[in-house]
Amino acid sequence: MDVLRFALRKLLAGVPLILGVTLLSFTLMVHFGPDRTFELLGKNPTTEQIAELRHQLGYDQPFLLRYGQYLRELLTLDFGHSDATGEKVASLLARSIPVSLALVLPGFVLGNLLGVALALLAASCRGRWPDRLIMAAAVFGMSISFLVVIFVFQIWFCTSHGLDLFPVRGWGMADVPDYLRHVTVPTLAVVFVALGYNTRFYRAVIVEEMERDHVRTARAFGSPPLRLFCRDILKNCAIPIITRITFTIPAIVIGGALLLETSFGIPGAGKVTYEAIISGDQPVLKAVVGLTAMLFVAALLVADILYRVVDPRVSLE
């Protein structure tokens, strides 16, 4: 019951964030966005035709009323139909979001696991050549644009100019081998870019924890290295690690998927968002922005609950 009450309080606390993000996005995209009246009517429309279409599109309604309708769409997950394709936005996202999750999750998980492992190795060899080598590689990975990495990996692994092992574009999940053929190169690109940032961050957290008195005391009493890292160091680093992982989920799902899917022609939420931006498809853009804000609030809630799981001293109050 305490967890449920805490979750409810956090959700209520996230309401101002959702309202702020949706209000700003609605103002920029809809209120000050493109007017589709003349695009739909063509040349030389009559005054009556203009007034009728603006009424159908809801342009003649007050700002607060239109914003209230947008909030109702978020609550009911009924975003109407896409301006570009005529398909229901809810159906479009229901079909594309699972593709995006299947695309980015392997790289996201591997990037964090390898980041923690390399950070532990670097921290344990602090100041020596393994530490310097790992940090130099991390800085190199951070200095390269994600888009450049995608293009290089695509040429290297997917074309006749390189190894030509994987498809250049497209997506398939008919079976496990088909899925692995299509997800391998995007996963390698995500891991390559994320590994530098993750390793540097996790190493800083681990090194700080290694300097604490209880770790020095355990080391002085001859605690085995593996037990020392798992019980006294890594466990106490769990909170900043959880914070980083949960807070990067919305960015990875939307931002990372957008670049990967547009480059590889994968029909996920990122490609849908990109096409909506290009075409000015307001119903899709409003849905993506609103759902991203809700995802961020959900990430905050999950992070706070996990804090309590890994450290009982953290209060849910």
C-alpha positions as CSV (number, residue, x, y, z in Angstrom):
1,M,0.0,0.0,0.0
2,D,2.9,2.4,0.8
3,V,4.3,1.8,-2.7
4,L,0.9,2.4,-4.3
5,R,0.4,5.7,-2.3
6,F,3.9,6.7,-3.3
7,A,3.3,6.0,-6.9
8,L,0.1,7.9,-6.9
9,R,1.8,10.9,-5.3
10,K,4.6,10.8,-7.9
11,L,2.1,10.6,-10.7
12,L,0.3,13.6,-9.4
13,A,3.6,15.5,-8.9
14,G,4.3,14.7,-12.6
15,V,1.1,16.4,-13.8
16,P,2.7,19.9,-13.8
17,L,5.5,18.6,-16.0
18,I,3.1,17.0,-18.4
19,L,1.0,20.1,-18.5
20,G,4.0,22.4,-19.1
21,V,5.5,20.2,-21.9
22,T,2.2,19.7,-23.6
23,L,1.2,23.4,-23.3
24,L,4.5,24.5,-24.9
25,S,4.4,21.9,-27.6
26,F,0.8,22.7,-28.4
27,T,1.4,26.4,-28.6
28,L,4.4,26.0,-30.9
29,M,3.0,23.2,-33.1
30,V,-0.7,24.0,-33.3
31,H,-1.5,27.6,-32.2
32,F,1.5,29.0,-34.1
33,G,1.9,26.1,-36.4
34,P,1.0,25.9,-40.1
35,D,-2.5,26.7,-41.2
36,R,-3.7,23.8,-43.5
37,T,-6.7,25.7,-44.7
38,F,-5.3,26.9,-48.1
39,E,-3.3,23.8,-48.5
40,L,-6.5,21.7,-48.5
41,L,-8.7,24.2,-50.4
42,G,-6.2,25.0,-53.2
43,K,-6.3,28.2,-55.1
44,N,-9.0,30.9,-55.0
45,P,-11.3,29.5,-52.3
46,T,-14.4,31.4,-51.4
47,T,-15.0,33.0,-48.0
48,E,-17.6,30.5,-47.1
49,Q,-15.3,27.5,-48.0
50,I,-12.6,29.0,-45.9
51,A,-14.9,29.5,-42.9
52,E,-16.4,26.0,-43.2
53,L,-13.0,24.3,-43.4
54,R,-11.6,26.3,-40.5
55,H,-14.6,25.2,-38.5
56,Q,-14.1,21.6,-39.4
57,L,-10.4,21.8,-38.5
58,G,-11.2,23.5,-35.2
59,Y,-9.2,26.6,-36.0
60,D,-12.1,28.9,-35.0
61,Q,-12.2,27.5,-31.5
62,P,-10.6,29.3,-28.5
63,F,-7.1,28.3,-27.6
64,L,-7.9,26.8,-24.1
65,L,-10.7,24.7,-25.6
66,R,-8.3,23.3,-28.2
67,Y,-5.7,22.6,-25.6
68,G,-8.3,20.9,-23.4
69,Q,-9.2,18.6,-26.3
70,Y,-5.5,17.8,-26.7
71,L,-5.3,16.8,-23.0
72,R,-8.4,14.7,-23.4
73,E,-6.7,12.9,-26.4
74,L,-3.8,12.1,-24.1
75,L,-6.0,10.7,-21.4
76,T,-8.0,8.6,-23.8
77,L,-5.1,7.8,-26.2
78,D,-7.4,8.8,-29.0
79,F,-5.3,11.2,-31.1
80,G,-7.6,11.2,-34.2
81,H,-6.2,10.5,-37.6
82,S,-3.0,11.3,-39.3
83,D,-3.1,14.3,-41.7
84,A,-0.7,12.6,-44.0
85,T,-2.0,9.0,-44.3
86,G,-5.5,9.2,-42.8
87,E,-4.7,6.2,-40.5
88,K,-5.6,6.4,-36.8
89,V,-2.7,7.8,-34.9
90,A,-3.2,5.3,-32.1
91,S,-3.0,2.4,-34.6
92,L,0.1,3.9,-36.2
93,L,1.9,4.2,-32.9
94,A,0.8,0.8,-31.7
95,R,2.4,-0.7,-34.8
96,S,5.6,1.3,-34.7
97,I,6.5,1.6,-31.0
98,P,7.2,-2.2,-30.6
99,V,9.5,-2.0,-33.6
100,S,11.4,0.9,-32.0
101,L,11.7,-1.0,-28.7
102,A,13.0,-4.1,-30.4
103,L,15.5,-1.9,-32.2
104,V,17.0,0.2,-29.4
105,L,16.7,-2.1,-26.3
106,P,19.6,-4.5,-27.2
107,G,22.0,-1.6,-27.7
108,F,20.7,0.2,-24.7
109,V,21.1,-2.8,-22.4
110,L,24.5,-3.8,-23.8
111,G,25.8,-0.3,-23.7
112,N,25.0,0.0,-20.0
113,L,26.3,-3.4,-19.0
114,L,29.5,-3.0,-20.9
115,G,29.9,0.5,-19.5
116,V,29.6,-0.7,-15.9
117,A,32.1,-3.5,-16.6
118,L,34.7,-1.3,-18.3
119,A,34.2,1.4,-15.6
120,L,34.9,-1.3,-12.9
121,L,38.0,-2.4,-14.7
122,A,39.2,1.2,-15.2
123,A,38.5,2.2,-11.6
124,S,40.3,-0.9,-10.3
125,C,43.4,-0.1,-12.4
126,R,43.2,3.7,-11.8
127,G,46.2,5.6,-13.1
128,R,47.6,2.6,-14.9
129,W,47.6,1.8,-18.6
130,P,44.2,-0.1,-18.7
131,D,42.5,2.9,-17.1
132,R,44.2,5.3,-19.6
133,L,43.4,3.1,-22.5
134,I,39.7,2.7,-21.6
135,M,39.3,6.5,-20.9
136,A,41.0,7.4,-24.2
137,A,38.7,5.0,-26.1
138,A,35.7,6.5,-24.2
139,V,36.7,10.1,-25.2
140,F,37.2,9.0,-28.8
141,G,33.7,7.4,-28.9
142,M,32.1,10.5,-27.3
143,S,33.8,12.8,-29.9
144,I,32.1,11.2,-32.9
145,S,28.6,12.1,-34.0
146,F,26.0,9.3,-33.7
147,L,24.9,10.0,-37.3
148,V,28.5,9.6,-38.6
149,V,28.8,6.3,-36.7
150,I,25.6,5.1,-38.3
151,F,26.8,5.9,-41.8
152,V,30.3,4.4,-41.2
153,F,28.9,1.2,-39.7
154,Q,26.3,1.0,-42.5
155,I,29.0,1.2,-45.2
156,W,31.4,-1.1,-43.3
157,F,29.0,-3.9,-42.4
158,C,26.2,-3.6,-45.0
159,T,27.7,-2.8,-48.4
160,S,30.1,-4.2,-50.9
161,H,32.6,-1.6,-50.0
162,G,32.9,-3.3,-46.6
163,L,32.0,-6.7,-45.2
164,D,28.5,-6.9,-46.8
165,L,27.2,-9.1,-44.0
166,F,23.9,-7.4,-43.1
167,P,21.0,-5.7,-44.9
168,V,21.5,-2.0,-45.8
169,R,17.9,-1.1,-45.1
170,G,14.7,-2.7,-44.0
171,W,13.4,-4.6,-41.0
172,G,12.3,-8.1,-40.2
173,M,11.2,-10.1,-37.2
174,A,10.0,-13.3,-38.9
175,D,12.3,-15.4,-36.7
176,V,15.3,-14.9,-34.5
177,P,18.0,-15.2,-37.3
178,D,16.0,-12.6,-39.3
179,Y,15.7,-10.3,-36.3
180,L,19.5,-10.6,-35.6
181,R,20.4,-9.8,-39.2
182,H,18.5,-6.5,-39.0
183,V,19.3,-5.4,-35.5
184,T,23.0,-6.2,-35.3
185,V,24.4,-3.1,-37.0
186,P,22.0,-0.6,-35.3
187,T,22.9,-2.2,-32.0
188,L,26.6,-1.9,-32.7
189,A,26.2,1.8,-33.5
190,V,24.2,2.4,-30.3
191,V,26.8,0.6,-28.2
192,F,29.7,2.4,-29.8
193,V,28.3,5.8,-29.0
194,A,26.8,5.1,-25.6
195,L,29.8,3.2,-24.3
196,G,32.0,6.3,-24.1
197,Y,29.4,8.4,-22.1
198,N,28.4,5.5,-19.9
199,T,32.0,4.4,-19.1
200,R,33.1,7.9,-18.1
201,F,30.1,8.5,-15.9
202,Y,30.1,5.1,-14.2
203,R,33.9,5.2,-13.6
204,A,33.5,8.6,-11.9
205,V,30.8,7.2,-9.7
206,I,32.8,4.1,-8.8
207,V,36.0,6.0,-8.1
208,E,34.2,8.3,-5.7
209,E,32.7,5.3,-3.9
210,M,36.1,3.6,-3.7
211,E,37.4,6.6,-1.7
212,R,34.9,6.2,1.1
213,D,35.9,5.0,4.6
214,H,33.9,1.8,4.6
215,V,35.6,0.6,1.4
216,R,39.1,1.4,2.7
217,T,38.2,-0.4,6.0
218,A,37.0,-3.5,4.1
219,R,40.1,-3.5,2.0
220,A,42.3,-3.2,5.0
221,F,40.6,-6.2,6.6
222,G,41.4,-8.3,3.5
223,S,38.0,-8.4,1.9
224,P,38.2,-10.4,-1.4
225,P,38.2,-8.0,-4.4
226,L,35.1,-9.5,-6.0
227,R,33.1,-9.2,-2.8
228,L,34.5,-5.7,-2.2
229,F,33.3,-4.5,-5.7
230,C,29.9,-6.2,-5.6
231,R,28.9,-5.6,-2.0
232,D,30.7,-2.4,-0.9
233,I,31.2,-0.5,-4.1
234,L,28.8,-1.5,-6.9
235,K,25.8,-1.8,-4.6
236,N,26.3,1.7,-3.2
237,C,26.7,3.0,-6.8
238,A,23.3,1.7,-7.7
239,I,21.4,4.9,-7.2
240,P,23.3,7.1,-9.7
241,I,23.4,4.2,-12.1
242,I,19.6,3.8,-11.9
243,T,19.2,7.5,-12.3
244,R,21.3,7.6,-15.5
245,I,19.6,4.6,-17.0
246,T,16.0,5.6,-16.3
247,F,16.5,9.2,-17.3
248,T,18.0,8.3,-20.7
249,I,15.2,5.9,-21.6
250,P,13.0,8.6,-23.2
251,A,15.9,10.1,-25.2
252,I,17.0,6.7,-26.4
253,V,13.5,5.5,-27.4
254,I,12.8,8.7,-29.4
255,G,16.0,10.4,-30.3
256,G,18.1,7.2,-31.0
257,A,15.3,5.5,-32.8
258,L,14.7,8.5,-35.0
259,L,18.3,8.6,-36.4
260,L,18.5,4.8,-36.7
261,E,15.2,4.3,-38.3
262,T,15.5,7.1,-40.9
263,S,19.0,5.8,-41.8
264,F,18.0,2.1,-42.1
265,G,14.5,2.6,-43.3
266,I,13.0,0.9,-40.3
267,P,9.2,1.5,-39.8
268,G,9.3,2.4,-36.1
269,A,8.2,5.4,-34.0
270,G,11.3,7.4,-34.9
271,K,10.7,7.2,-38.6
272,V,7.0,8.0,-38.0
273,T,8.1,11.1,-36.0
274,Y,10.6,12.1,-38.7
275,E,8.0,11.9,-41.5
276,A,5.5,13.8,-39.3
277,I,8.0,16.6,-38.8
278,I,8.7,16.8,-42.6
279,S,5.0,16.8,-43.5
280,G,3.8,18.9,-40.6
281,D,1.5,16.0,-39.4
282,Q,0.2,17.7,-36.3
283,P,-1.9,14.8,-34.8
284,V,1.2,12.5,-34.9
285,L,3.5,15.2,-33.5
286,K,1.1,16.0,-30.7
287,A,0.8,12.3,-29.8
288,V,4.6,11.8,-29.8
289,V,5.4,14.8,-27.7
290,G,2.6,14.1,-25.1
291,L,3.6,10.4,-24.8
292,T,7.3,11.3,-24.4
293,A,6.4,13.6,-21.5
294,M,4.3,10.8,-19.9
295,L,7.2,8.4,-20.5
296,F,9.6,10.8,-18.7
297,V,7.2,11.0,-15.7
298,A,7.0,7.2,-15.7
299,A,10.8,7.0,-15.7
300,L,10.9,9.2,-12.7
301,L,8.4,7.0,-10.9
302,V,10.3,3.8,-11.7
303,A,13.6,5.4,-10.6
304,D,12.3,6.4,-7.2
305,I,10.8,3.0,-6.6
306,L,14.1,1.3,-7.6
307,Y,15.9,3.6,-5.2
308,R,14.0,2.0,-2.3
309,V,14.6,-1.5,-3.7
310,V,18.4,-1.2,-3.8
311,D,18.7,0.9,-0.7
312,P,16.2,0.4,2.2
313,R,17.3,3.6,3.8
314,V,15.6,5.6,1.0
315,S,12.2,6.7,2.2
316,L,9.1,6.6,0.0
317,E,7.8,9.7,1.7
